[in-house]
Amino acid sequence: RSGKTTSIACLLIQVLLMGRDKYGSEVMIVDPKSAELSRLPHVFTLDENGEATLILDAVKKFAASITERQRILNDQSQQCGDAVKWWDTGMKPSYLFIDEYVALRSLLPKKADKDRPDYCLATFDALVKRIVTMGASSGSFIIISIAEASVEEGGLPAMLRSAMGTKILFKPTLPEA
């Protein structure tokens, strides 16, 4: 109850007011607990079986949009002979906001079954890693809300924590501060 979700929602409202661009910019919100955010339109939450299939599909879509946006930037860079940045093209930023990240990771099975080979924690972790490490160059950003910044096992992996450019702590513990 420190205000993380409310603060991030206020920031995302400002982005939403700018509208979309012709390059597929969007704001995707993930609420794995099917709590207050899930009542809003265009929020991805658990399916009727209580599984995170809709969420995983949304994260896949967001990761794919990074590839497409980067392709557009590379094509424009090649045409003009110089590096073109996403903001120079008129692209607006895209955001993926994952609320309650630890809860989401706990919903995904550690191992995929043969009927759904991509429905597992490894797929989700690989997609998040790709978004964190490659998204910024195309104006695509991820916001992860996590209750405890120091959590490792079952929480935010150290590689992601170090790769993320900005970290904001609400009510940090003495060691975190």
Disulfide bonds with the S-S distance in Angstrom:
none
